[in-house]
Amino acid sequence: MLYLKTRSSSIPSITPPAALAPLTAGHHAGPKSYYQWQNFYDEAPQAEEMITRSYSNEASETRSDKYFLLPGRKNTITRMIDDKAIDVRRMIGTHGPLEQWEASVKTRFPIRRSFAAMIGQYVPRLRPSLSSVSDAEDVTEKWSRKSKLFDTVKKRRVFNRGSVQAVLSDVEIDGTRHRSIALTSRRPETLLAEIKRLGLKPKANTNFSAFLLAE
């Protein structure tokens, strides 16, 4: 198992955390929190096979995500999904090696004024570039001046096992390919037990923002 060195979202089926679930229509404003472990690899780790064998496969998709990140703000992730939606996630705490994230805002274009204000509350630097007539191209052009833009293409497979969700991704970042495993749950103790069952290293937890900003 090779880890990339970093520098620094009911039984048997569950509802995926909002930050990691496939894109759906509508707007979301009620914060939802979950615990997460994630890491990136240069080849498929053994845990991938264990996940595909012992979890139920719930969904798969290929999508393009743009990440707008502010240096020094690895605890906030702002992304645009398939030029159709924007979501903001924040790290709000930790539990041992796990990070607790909040799916703070998720909204589709056109962006309502109230949702623009919410995004501005969490990422004030990006608020002046939003309006009800903003489209994906306009927002991308303006936000890329105020933040670091990362273009990614993801092939994602979503799996569930009890209260744990696993997302296996082939990720292309600015032309470079990586693999990722992300495990989430609203129960930190269950998540830690599952990480160890899969033979993963709890302290190797690296969220997407920290990984991108370290590149």
MDAnalysis code that builds the backbone (N, CA, C; Angstrom):
import MDAnalysis as mda
import numpy as np

u = mda.Universe.empty(645, n_residues=215, atom_resindex=np.repeat(np.arange(215), 3), trajectory=True)
u.add_TopologyAttr("name", ["N", "CA", "C"] * 215)
u.add_TopologyAttr("resid", np.arange(1, 216))
u.add_TopologyAttr("resname", ["MET", "LEU", "TYR", "LEU", "LYS", "THR", "ARG", "SER", "SER", "SER", "ILE", "PRO", "SER", "ILE", "THR", "PRO", "PRO", "ALA", "ALA", "LEU", "ALA", "PRO", "LEU", "THR", "ALA", "GLY", "HIS", "HIS", "ALA", "GLY", "PRO", "LYS", "SER", "TYR", "TYR", "GLN", "TRP", "GLN", "ASN", "PHE", "TYR", "ASP", "GLU", "ALA", "PRO", "GLN", "ALA", "GLU", "GLU", "MET", "ILE", "THR", "ARG", "SER", "TYR", "SER", "ASN", "GLU", "ALA", "SER", "GLU", "THR", "ARG", "SER", "ASP", "LYS", "TYR", "PHE", "LEU", "LEU", "PRO", "GLY", "ARG", "LYS", "ASN", "THR", "ILE", "THR", "ARG", "MET", "ILE", "ASP", "ASP", "LYS", "ALA", "ILE", "ASP", "VAL", "ARG", "ARG", "MET", "ILE", "GLY", "THR", "HIS", "GLY", "PRO", "LEU", "GLU", "GLN", "TRP", "GLU", "ALA", "SER", "VAL", "LYS", "THR", "ARG", "PHE", "PRO", "ILE", "ARG", "ARG", "SER", "PHE", "ALA", "ALA", "MET", "ILE", "GLY", "GLN", "TYR", "VAL", "PRO", "ARG", "LEU", "ARG", "PRO", "SER", "LEU", "SER", "SER", "VAL", "SER", "ASP", "ALA", "GLU", "ASP", "VAL", "THR", "GLU", "LYS", "TRP", "SER", "ARG", "LYS", "SER", "LYS", "LEU", "PHE", "ASP", "THR", "VAL", "LYS", "LYS", "ARG", "ARG", "VAL", "PHE", "ASN", "ARG", "GLY", "SER", "VAL", "GLN", "ALA", "VAL", "LEU", "SER", "ASP", "VAL", "GLU", "ILE", "ASP", "GLY", "THR", "ARG", "HIS", "ARG", "SER", "ILE", "ALA", "LEU", "THR", "SER", "ARG", "ARG", "PRO", "GLU", "THR", "LEU", "LEU", "ALA", "GLU", "ILE", "LYS", "ARG", "LEU", "GLY", "LEU", "LYS", "PRO", "LYS", "ALA", "ASN", "THR", "ASN", "PHE", "SER", "ALA", "PHE", "LEU", "LEU", "ALA", "GLU"])
u.atoms.positions = np.array([
    [0.845, -1.181, 0.000],
    [0.000, 0.000, 0.000],
    [0.889, 1.242, 0.000],
    [0.697, 2.103, -0.977],
    [1.533, 3.289, -1.092],
    [0.727, 4.531, -0.770],
    [1.164, 5.301, 0.169],
    [0.520, 6.558, 0.523],
    [1.269, 7.686, -0.148],
    [0.549, 8.607, -0.748],
    [1.191, 9.814, -1.237],
    [1.596, 10.658, -0.050],
    [2.774, 11.157, -0.064],
    [3.237, 11.999, 1.029],
    [2.583, 13.362, 0.911],
    [1.914, 13.788, 1.961],
    [1.271, 15.091, 1.967],
    [2.048, 16.031, 2.852],
    [1.845, 17.293, 2.574],
    [2.567, 18.305, 3.337],
    [1.555, 19.068, 4.160],
    [1.464, 18.925, 4.817],
    [0.672, 19.767, 5.664],
    [1.181, 19.978, 7.123],
    [-17.375, 13.554, 0.681],
    [-18.905, 14.298, 2.933],
    [-19.959, 13.800, 0.609],
    [-30.303, 3.996, 7.756],
    [-30.902, 2.772, 8.350],
    [-30.182, 1.578, 7.806],
    [-30.099, 0.514, 8.410],
    [-29.354, -0.651, 7.985],
    [-30.294, -1.538, 7.186],
    [-29.898, -2.102, 6.011],
    [-28.539, -2.045, 5.499],
    [-28.195, -0.827, 4.671],
    [-29.132, 0.043, 4.438],
    [-28.855, 1.218, 3.608],
    [-28.973, 2.480, 4.441],
    [-28.057, 3.448, 4.227],
    [-28.101, 4.694, 4.976],
    [-28.242, 5.856, 4.013],
    [-28.619, 6.997, 4.546],
    [-28.660, 8.215, 3.754],
    [-27.269, 8.821, 3.709],
    [-26.654, 8.983, 2.508],
    [-25.295, 9.500, 2.447],
    [-25.211, 10.909, 3.011],
    [-24.087, 11.257, 3.682],
    [-23.898, 12.642, 4.105],
    [-24.049, 13.583, 2.935],
    [-24.664, 14.743, 3.159],
    [-24.995, 15.656, 2.072],
    [-23.777, 16.077, 1.274],
    [-22.622, 16.204, 1.921],
    [-21.443, 16.695, 1.224],
    [-20.910, 15.699, 0.222],
    [-21.226, 14.395, 0.373],
    [-20.664, 13.387, -0.495],
    [-21.699, 12.751, -1.401],
    [-22.972, 12.995, -1.160],
    [-24.022, 12.353, -1.928],
    [-24.035, 12.852, -3.363],
    [-24.523, 12.013, -4.321],
    [-24.678, 12.490, -5.687],
    [-25.545, 13.738, -5.745],
    [-25.269, 14.609, -6.704],
    [-25.950, 15.892, -6.817],
    [-27.436, 15.697, -7.065],
    [-28.269, 16.400, -6.307],
    [-29.710, 16.374, -6.504],
    [-30.213, 17.793, -6.683],
    [-31.438, 17.910, -7.174],
    [-31.987, 19.233, -7.446],
    [-32.297, 19.963, -6.155],
    [-32.472, 21.290, -6.266],
    [-32.917, 22.071, -5.134],
    [-31.794, 22.739, -4.382],
    [-32.133, 23.285, -3.229],
    [-31.215, 24.055, -2.404],
    [-31.194, 23.446, -1.005],
    [-30.068, 23.577, -0.324],
    [-29.931, 23.030, 1.026],
    [-29.247, 24.047, 1.910],
    [-29.826, 24.318, 3.068],
    [-29.221, 25.312, 3.948],
    [-29.053, 24.837, 5.376],
    [-29.685, 23.736, 5.767],
    [-29.545, 23.277, 7.133],
    [-28.234, 22.559, 7.334],
    [-27.342, 23.068, 8.177],
    [-26.043, 22.420, 8.371],
    [-26.184, 20.972, 8.811],
    [-25.420, 20.090, 8.191],
    [-25.393, 18.686, 8.548],
    [-23.940, 18.307, 8.795],
    [-23.674, 17.677, 9.927],
    [-22.292, 17.364, 10.254],
    [-22.041, 15.862, 10.181],
    [-20.791, 15.501, 9.951],
    [-20.379, 14.107, 9.845],
    [-18.883, 14.041, 10.130],
    [-18.416, 12.860, 10.503],
    [-16.992, 12.629, 10.716],
    [-16.398, 11.995, 9.465],
    [-15.153, 12.354, 9.184],
    [-14.548, 11.920, 7.925],
    [-13.095, 11.491, 8.108],
    [-12.740, 10.474, 7.343],
    [-11.343, 10.079, 7.145],
    [-11.140, 9.951, 5.642],
    [-10.028, 10.480, 5.143],
    [-9.757, 10.421, 3.701],
    [-8.253, 10.364, 3.471],
    [-7.863, 9.694, 2.399],
    [-6.463, 9.736, 1.984],
    [-6.381, 9.489, 0.483],
    [-5.193, 9.787, -0.071],
    [-4.945, 9.727, -1.503],
    [-3.784, 8.779, -1.779],
    [-3.850, 8.081, -2.911],
    [-2.905, 7.022, -3.229],
    [-2.439, 7.133, -4.676],
    [-1.281, 6.514, -4.949],
    [-0.833, 6.468, -6.335],
    [-1.167, 5.135, -6.997],
    [-1.716, 4.197, -6.237],
    [-2.256, 2.960, -6.798],
    [-3.319, 2.444, -5.844],
    [-4.161, 1.510, -6.315],
    [-5.286, 1.049, -5.497],
    [-4.796, 0.308, -4.259],
    [-5.194, 0.744, -3.060],
    [-4.816, 0.023, -1.843],
    [-5.689, -1.209, -1.650],
    [-5.243, -2.130, -0.800],
    [-5.989, -3.354, -0.530],
    [-7.376, -3.065, 0.023],
    [-7.518, -1.954, 0.739],
    [-8.818, -1.612, 1.334],
    [-9.905, -1.443, 0.280],
    [-9.538, -1.036, -0.921],
    [-10.538, -0.884, -1.986],
    [-11.255, -2.199, -2.245],
    [-10.500, -3.284, -2.349],
    [-11.102, -4.592, -2.608],
    [-12.002, -5.016, -1.457],
    [-11.564, -4.743, -0.222],
    [-12.382, -5.086, 0.935],
    [-13.693, -4.309, 0.926],
    [-13.641, -3.055, 0.526],
    [-14.856, -2.241, 0.464],
    [-15.809, -2.771, -0.597],
    [-15.296, -3.083, -1.775],
    [-16.176, -3.566, -2.850],
    [-16.791, -4.919, -2.506],
    [-16.125, -5.712, -1.648],
    [-16.651, -7.022, -1.266],
    [-17.632, -6.956, -0.101],
    [-17.390, -6.067, 0.869],
    [-18.169, -6.106, 2.106],
    [-19.182, -4.974, 2.250],
    [-19.184, -4.026, 1.312],
    [-20.152, -2.923, 1.320],
    [-21.168, -3.117, 0.197],
    [-22.307, -2.442, 0.306],
    [-23.275, -2.422, -0.790],
    [-22.995, -1.221, -1.680],
    [-22.983, -1.443, -2.979],
    [-22.708, -0.384, -3.954],
    [-23.994, 0.398, -4.200],
    [-23.994, 1.689, -3.814],
    [-25.209, 2.495, -3.875],
    [-25.298, 3.374, -5.110],
    [-24.170, 3.852, -5.624],
    [-24.221, 4.798, -6.749],
    [-22.849, 4.919, -7.381],
    [-22.822, 5.402, -8.614],
    [-21.569, 5.724, -9.286],
    [-21.835, 6.888, -10.233],
    [-20.820, 7.702, -10.449],
    [-20.982, 8.864, -11.311],
    [-19.612, 9.382, -11.728],
    [-19.599, 10.120, -12.829],
    [-18.425, 10.874, -13.251],
    [-18.832, 12.331, -13.295],
    [-18.030, 13.191, -12.669],
    [-18.402, 14.598, -12.645],
    [-17.156, 15.472, -12.602],
    [-17.370, 16.744, -12.933],
    [-16.302, 17.740, -12.908],
    [-16.549, 18.691, -11.748],
    [-15.582, 18.771, -10.862],
    [-15.682, 19.678, -9.713],
    [-14.585, 20.725, -9.788],
    [-14.951, 21.962, -9.541],
    [-13.970, 23.037, -9.418],
    [-13.866, 23.403, -7.939],
    [-12.648, 23.453, -7.424],
    [-12.404, 23.831, -6.031],
    [-11.812, 25.228, -5.992],
    [-12.411, 26.085, -5.166],
    [-11.934, 27.460, -4.984],
    [-11.450, 27.570, -3.534],
    [-10.136, 27.533, -3.352],
    [-9.563, 27.441, -2.017],
    [-8.723, 28.667, -1.705],
    [-8.774, 29.076, -0.454],
    [-7.995, 30.218, 0.007],
    [-6.790, 29.715, 0.779],
    [-5.590, 30.140, 0.423],
    [-4.392, 29.713, 1.162],
    [-4.550, 29.973, 2.653],
    [-4.153, 28.995, 3.448],
    [-4.288, 29.130, 4.893],
    [-5.663, 28.786, 5.425],
    [-6.612, 28.429, 4.542],
    [-7.985, 28.107, 4.966],
    [-8.314, 26.662, 4.597],
    [-7.493, 25.729, 5.068],
    [-7.711, 24.324, 4.738],
    [-8.948, 23.752, 5.422],
    [-9.541, 24.507, 6.321],
    [-10.730, 24.037, 7.024],
    [-12.020, 24.456, 6.333],
    [-11.935, 25.085, 5.161],
    [-13.123, 25.486, 4.404],
    [-12.952, 25.067, 2.953],
    [-13.938, 24.358, 2.416],
    [-13.897, 23.895, 1.027],
    [-15.095, 24.470, 0.286],
    [-14.813, 25.238, -0.759],
    [-15.859, 25.773, -1.629],
    [-15.681, 25.141, -2.998],
    [-16.712, 24.523, -3.515],
    [-16.573, 23.860, -4.813],
    [-17.814, 24.082, -5.671],
    [-17.609, 23.960, -6.990],
    [-18.682, 24.019, -7.975],
    [-18.775, 22.642, -8.613],
    [-19.979, 22.078, -8.651],
    [-20.188, 20.717, -9.126],
    [-20.827, 20.741, -10.510],
    [-20.070, 20.264, -11.511],
    [-20.588, 20.144, -12.886],
    [-21.156, 21.453, -13.422],
    [-20.649, 22.585, -12.950],
    [-21.136, 23.903, -13.363],
    [-22.638, 24.080, -13.109],
    [-23.165, 23.326, -12.142],
    [-24.598, 23.381, -11.838],
    [-24.901, 23.814, -10.418],
    [-23.970, 23.572, -9.515],
    [-24.246, 23.818, -8.100],
    [-22.979, 24.255, -7.383],
    [-23.166, 24.893, -6.243],
    [-22.064, 25.311, -5.369],
    [-22.347, 24.766, -3.988],
    [-21.296, 24.228, -3.345],
    [-21.469, 23.904, -1.939],
    [-20.249, 24.351, -1.139],
    [-20.497, 24.577, 0.144],
    [-19.461, 25.007, 1.082],
    [-19.460, 24.035, 2.247],
    [-18.274, 23.522, 2.576],
    [-18.108, 22.644, 3.732],
    [-17.063, 23.239, 4.654],
    [-17.253, 23.062, 5.962],
    [-16.291, 23.580, 6.943],
    [-15.926, 22.487, 7.936],
    [-14.663, 22.439, 8.314],
    [-14.261, 21.561, 9.389],
    [-14.566, 22.262, 10.708],
    [-15.372, 21.628, 11.555],
    [-15.835, 22.282, 12.774],
    [-15.275, 21.637, 14.038],
    [-14.497, 20.562, 13.886],
    [-13.925, 19.923, 15.054],
    [-13.167, 18.669, 14.675],
    [-12.648, 17.982, 15.677],
    [-11.927, 16.729, 15.469],
    [-12.340, 15.735, 16.541],
    [-12.071, 14.474, 16.268],
    [-12.262, 13.396, 17.241],
    [-11.092, 12.445, 17.036],
    [-10.037, 12.634, 17.837],
    [-8.808, 11.893, 17.579],
    [-8.281, 12.261, 16.205],
    [-7.964, 11.267, 15.349],
    [-7.473, 11.570, 13.996],
    [-8.572, 11.949, 13.014],
    [-9.830, 11.811, 13.412],
    [-10.945, 12.124, 12.517],
    [-11.223, 13.619, 12.504],
    [-11.756, 14.086, 11.380],
    [-12.208, 15.468, 11.270],
    [-13.735, 15.483, 11.233],
    [-14.318, 16.467, 11.901],
    [-15.767, 16.645, 11.847],
    [-16.068, 17.788, 10.893],
    [-16.846, 17.495, 9.856],
    [-17.171, 18.470, 8.824],
    [-18.650, 18.806, 8.858],
    [-18.950, 20.007, 8.430],
    [-20.323, 20.486, 8.311],
    [-20.605, 20.831, 6.860],
    [-21.670, 20.240, 6.318],
    [-22.160, 20.636, 4.996],
    [-22.990, 21.896, 5.199],
    [-22.352, 23.059, 5.027],
    [-22.945, 24.323, 5.457],
    [-23.975, 24.864, 4.485],
    [-23.644, 24.888, 3.194],
    [-24.545, 25.439, 2.176],
    [-24.410, 24.604, 0.910],
    [-25.530, 24.312, 0.267],
    [-25.520, 23.670, -1.045],
    [-26.658, 24.251, -1.863],
    [-26.327, 24.820, -3.021],
    [-27.347, 25.492, -3.823],
    [-27.038, 25.374, -5.305],
    [-28.063, 25.398, -6.115],
    [-27.908, 25.315, -7.562],
    [-28.055, 26.696, -8.183],
    [-27.555, 26.827, -9.412],
    [-27.794, 28.044, -10.184],
    [-29.217, 28.020, -10.709],
    [-29.879, 29.196, -10.796],
    [-29.449, 30.511, -10.321],
    [-29.473, 30.576, -8.800],
    [-28.548, 31.347, -8.239],
    [-28.372, 31.392, -6.798],
    [-29.295, 32.452, -6.190],
    [-30.121, 32.033, -5.253],
    [-30.991, 32.985, -4.577],
    [-30.156, 33.940, -3.724],
    [-30.701, 35.107, -3.513],
    [-29.983, 36.114, -2.728],
    [-29.667, 35.605, -1.328],
    [-30.607, 34.878, -0.720],
    [-30.384, 34.378, 0.641],
    [-29.222, 33.388, 0.683],
    [-29.084, 32.562, -0.361],
    [-27.988, 31.598, -0.389],
    [-26.663, 32.282, -0.685],
    [-26.684, 33.323, -1.506],
    [-25.469, 34.098, -1.735],
    [-24.971, 34.696, -0.427],
    [-25.902, 35.173, 0.395],
    [-25.532, 35.742, 1.688],
    [-24.944, 34.666, 2.606],
    [-25.507, 33.456, 2.568],
    [-24.970, 32.370, 3.387],
    [-23.550, 32.014, 2.972],
    [-23.315, 31.918, 1.663],
    [-21.971, 31.620, 1.176],
    [-21.006, 32.712, 1.632],
    [-21.451, 33.955, 1.545],
    [-20.614, 35.066, 1.987],
    [-20.319, 35.030, 3.465],
    [-21.255, 34.498, 4.249],
    [-21.037, 34.378, 5.686],
    [-19.867, 33.443, 5.977],
    [-19.770, 32.348, 5.216],
    [-18.716, 31.367, 5.453],
    [-17.421, 31.716, 4.707],
    [-17.549, 32.333, 3.537],
    [-16.366, 32.689, 2.742],
    [-16.526, 34.146, 2.297],
    [-16.312, 35.112, 3.195],
    [-16.585, 36.521, 2.889],
    [-15.870, 37.028, 1.642],
    [-14.706, 36.528, 1.376],
    [-13.933, 37.019, 0.232],
    [-14.626, 36.745, -1.107],
    [-15.473, 35.730, -1.151],
    [-16.120, 35.354, -2.409],
    [-17.512, 35.966, -2.572],
    [-18.077, 36.547, -1.529],
    [-19.446, 37.061, -1.572],
    [-19.669, 38.143, -2.621],
    [-18.779, 39.136, -2.809],
    [-19.065, 40.203, -3.786],
    [-19.236, 39.715, -5.221],
    [-18.782, 38.492, -5.520],
    [-18.861, 37.979, -6.891],
    [-20.154, 37.238, -7.178],
    [-21.075, 37.185, -6.220],
    [-22.319, 36.437, -6.398],
    [-23.508, 37.359, -6.544],
    [-24.410, 36.997, -7.437],
    [-25.694, 37.684, -7.561],
    [-26.687, 36.697, -8.143],
    [-27.952, 37.086, -8.193],
    [-28.994, 36.182, -8.692],
    [-28.864, 35.904, -10.184],
    [-28.088, 36.705, -10.898],
    [-27.920, 36.491, -12.338],
    [-26.568, 35.856, -12.655],
    [-25.783, 35.532, -11.656],
    [-24.489, 34.896, -11.887],
    [-24.682, 33.495, -12.439],
    [-23.882, 33.149, -13.454],
    [-23.874, 31.775, -13.939],
    [-22.517, 31.153, -13.628],
    [-22.344, 29.878, -13.977],
    [-21.123, 29.162, -13.617],
    [-19.886, 29.796, -14.236],
    [-19.980, 30.214, -15.478],
    [-18.822, 30.815, -16.145],
    [-18.420, 32.121, -15.475],
    [-19.404, 32.941, -15.142],
    [-19.133, 34.224, -14.504],
    [-18.517, 34.026, -13.126],
    [-19.083, 33.111, -12.336],
    [-18.559, 32.864, -10.994],
    [-17.147, 32.291, -11.055],
    [-16.910, 31.367, -11.970],
    [-15.571, 30.782, -12.111],
    [-14.545, 31.852, -12.439],
    [-14.885, 32.726, -13.366],
    [-13.941, 33.772, -13.777],
    [-13.626, 34.706, -12.610],
    [-14.629, 35.086, -11.835],
    [-14.424, 36.034, -10.733],
    [-13.748, 35.368, -9.538],
    [-14.199, 34.159, -9.186],
    [-13.633, 33.493, -8.018],
    [-12.188, 33.063, -8.246],
    [-11.826, 32.769, -9.502],
    [-10.450, 32.345, -9.773],
    [-9.458, 33.484, -9.546],
    [-9.942, 34.719, -9.523],
    [-9.064, 35.854, -9.216],
    [-8.838, 35.996, -7.723],
    [-9.789, 35.489, -6.921],
    [-9.745, 35.696, -5.476],
    [-9.283, 34.468, -4.707],
    [-9.090, 33.339, -5.394],
    [-8.745, 32.085, -4.727],
    [-7.896, 31.233, -5.664],
    [-7.433, 30.091, -5.148],
    [-6.718, 29.134, -5.980],
    [-7.741, 28.177, -6.578],
    [-7.766, 28.083, -7.901],
    [-8.723, 27.237, -8.604],
    [-8.073, 25.904, -8.960],
    [-8.765, 24.809, -8.623],
    [-8.329, 23.469, -8.993],
    [-9.450, 22.809, -9.781],
    [-9.166, 22.423, -11.030],
    [-10.124, 21.687, -11.851],
    [-9.924, 20.197, -11.621],
    [-10.981, 19.491, -11.316],
    [-10.881, 18.050, -11.094],
    [-11.968, 17.316, -11.873],
    [-11.635, 16.103, -12.291],
    [-12.615, 15.178, -12.875],
    [-12.595, 13.925, -12.008],
    [-13.766, 13.520, -11.530],
    [-13.853, 12.396, -10.602],
    [-14.748, 11.291, -11.163],
    [-14.278, 10.068, -11.040],
    [-15.110, 8.892, -11.219],
    [-15.329, 8.333, -9.814],
    [-16.553, 8.459, -9.303],
    [-16.857, 8.136, -7.905],
    [-17.773, 6.923, -7.808],
    [-17.460, 6.057, -6.848],
    [-18.331, 4.931, -6.510],
    [-18.668, 5.039, -5.031],
    [-19.960, 5.006, -4.725],
    [-20.437, 5.214, -3.355],
    [-20.926, 3.886, -2.791],
    [-20.417, 3.538, -1.601],
    [-20.759, 2.278, -0.944],
    [-21.228, 2.556, 0.483],
    [-22.109, 1.705, 0.991],
    [-22.575, 1.804, 2.365],
    [-22.382, 0.485, 3.096],
    [-22.026, 0.593, 4.366],
    [-21.990, -0.582, 5.257],
    [-22.420, -0.113, 6.632],
    [-23.643, -0.473, 7.038],
    [-24.160, 0.020, 8.295],
    [-24.228, 1.533, 8.280],
    [-23.608, 2.171, 9.272],
    [-23.645, 3.636, 9.360],
    [-22.431, 4.301, 8.728],
    [-21.627, 3.536, 7.984],
    [-20.422, 4.078, 7.344],
    [-20.625, 4.148, 5.839],
    [-20.227, 5.256, 5.263],
    [-20.233, 5.413, 3.817],
    [-18.798, 5.476, 3.316],
    [-18.517, 4.793, 2.221],
    [-17.205, 4.834, 1.589],
    [-17.370, 5.364, 0.171],
    [-16.510, 6.292, -0.201],
    [-16.490, 6.802, -1.569],
    [-15.111, 6.508, -2.146],
    [-15.074, 5.682, -3.194],
    [-13.841, 5.376, -3.904],
    [-13.799, 6.244, -5.154],
    [-12.722, 6.977, -5.339],
    [-12.651, 7.934, -6.445],
    [-11.356, 7.785, -7.224],
    [-11.479, 7.837, -8.547],
    [-10.341, 8.105, -9.427],
    [-10.420, 9.585, -9.743],
    [-9.396, 10.326, -9.354],
    [-9.446, 11.786, -9.437],
    [-8.337, 12.291, -10.353],
    [-8.716, 13.099, -11.332],
    [-7.729, 13.781, -12.175],
    [-7.699, 15.243, -11.761],
    [-6.529, 15.695, -11.321],
    [-6.356, 17.066, -10.842],
    [-5.350, 17.764, -11.730],
    [-5.827, 18.731, -12.515],
    [-4.945, 19.451, -13.440],
    [-4.085, 18.491, -14.250],
    [-4.704, 17.400, -14.727],
    [-4.019, 16.455, -15.596],
    [-3.298, 15.328, -14.891],
    [-3.190, 15.360, -13.558],
    [-2.521, 14.306, -12.807],
    [-3.564, 13.431, -12.116],
    [-3.397, 12.103, -12.211],
    [-4.385, 11.176, -11.663],
    [-3.979, 10.678, -10.276],
    [-4.980, 10.567, -9.400],
    [-4.805, 10.022, -8.060],
    [-5.997, 9.125, -7.755],
    [-5.857, 8.321, -6.706],
    [-6.969, 7.541, -6.185],
    [-7.260, 8.029, -4.775],
    [-8.500, 7.906, -4.365],
    [-8.886, 8.389, -3.038],
    [-9.888, 7.440, -2.405],
    [-9.748, 7.273, -1.093],
    [-10.768, 6.625, -0.275],
    [-11.244, 7.647, 0.743],
    [-12.552, 7.870, 0.805],
    [-13.141, 8.740, 1.825],
    [-14.182, 7.929, 2.594],
    [-14.047, 7.907, 3.901],
    [-14.986, 7.200, 4.777],
    [-15.671, 8.220, 5.674],
    [-16.980, 8.146, 5.778],
    [-17.725, 9.094, 6.605],
    [-18.778, 8.371, 7.432],
    [-19.091, 8.969, 8.570],
    [-20.150, 8.462, 9.439],
    [-20.502, 9.543, 10.432],
    [-21.690, 9.493, 10.967],
    [-22.048, 10.397, 12.048],
    [-21.658, 9.818, 13.405],
    [-21.058, 8.631, 13.395],
    [-20.630, 7.967, 14.626],
    [-19.112, 7.810, 14.589],
    [-18.365, 8.634, 15.329],
    [-16.909, 8.588, 15.229],
    [-16.305, 7.268, 15.685],
    [-16.822, 6.667, 16.736],
    [-16.253, 5.412, 17.214],
    [-16.435, 4.300, 16.182],
    [-17.616, 4.273, 15.532],
    [-17.857, 3.278, 14.480],
    [-16.913, 3.491, 13.313],
    [-16.687, 4.744, 12.962],
    [-15.797, 5.056, 11.842],
    [-14.370, 4.637, 12.152],
    [-13.887, 4.914, 13.346],
    [-12.533, 4.508, 13.724],
    [-12.374, 2.992, 13.678],
    [-13.375, 2.264, 14.149],
    [-13.312, 0.802, 14.112],
    [-13.266, 0.295, 12.674],
    [-14.011, 0.936, 11.795],
    [-14.041, 0.510, 10.397],
    [-12.717, 0.814, 9.700],
    [-12.117, 1.951, 9.997],
    [-10.808, 2.292, 9.426],
    [-9.786, 1.217, 9.775],
    [-9.797, 0.786, 11.037],
    [-8.842, -0.243, 11.467],
    [-9.162, -1.592, 10.831],
    [-10.467, -1.925, 10.689],
    [-10.851, -3.188, 10.049],
    [-10.347, -3.267, 8.625],
    [-10.338, -2.135, 7.945],
    [-9.903, -2.082, 6.550],
    [-8.388, -2.008, 6.409],
    [-7.676, -1.955, 7.517],
    [-6.226, -1.915, 7.443],
    [-5.663, -0.564, 7.067],
    [-6.439, 0.486, 7.254],
    [-5.980, 1.834, 6.938],
    [-5.327, 2.467, 8.169],
    [-4.583, 3.525, 7.953],
    [-3.879, 4.188, 9.041],
    [-4.666, 5.419, 9.488],
    [-5.230, 5.402, 10.680],
    [-6.054, 6.539, 11.130],
    [-5.354, 7.881, 11.026],
    [-4.074, 7.951, 11.361],
    [-3.370, 9.224, 11.358],
    [-3.043, 9.713, 9.953],
    [-3.282, 8.894, 8.932],
    [-3.024, 9.314, 7.550],
    [-4.154, 10.159, 6.981],
    [-5.088, 10.569, 7.808],
    [-6.238, 11.360, 7.371],
    [-5.788, 12.678, 6.728],
    [-6.222, 12.910, 5.487],
    [-5.882, 14.129, 4.749],
    [-7.094, 14.561, 3.942],
    [-7.714, 15.693, 4.301],
    [-8.895, 16.124, 3.549],
    [-8.496, 16.707, 2.191],
    [-9.482, 16.877, 1.316],
    [-9.217, 17.288, -0.060],
    [-8.558, 18.658, -0.121],
    [-8.994, 19.576, 0.716],
    [-8.415, 20.922, 0.714],
    [-6.945, 20.885, 1.084],
    [-6.599, 20.162, 2.149],
    [-5.210, 20.071, 2.573],
    [-4.363, 19.403, 1.489],
    [-4.920, 18.385, 0.831],
    [-4.184, 17.706, -0.234],
    [-3.921, 18.644, -1.410],
    [-4.950, 19.362, -1.841],
    [-4.786, 20.257, -2.989],
    [-3.812, 21.402, -2.679],
    [-3.938, 22.006, -1.526],
    [-3.091, 23.142, -1.188],
    [-1.651, 22.730, -0.920],
    [-1.439, 21.431, -0.678],
    [-0.073, 20.948, -0.470],
    [0.619, 20.615, -1.770],
    [-0.157, 20.493, -2.844],
    [0.418, 20.107, -4.135],
    [1.299, 21.217, -4.693],
])
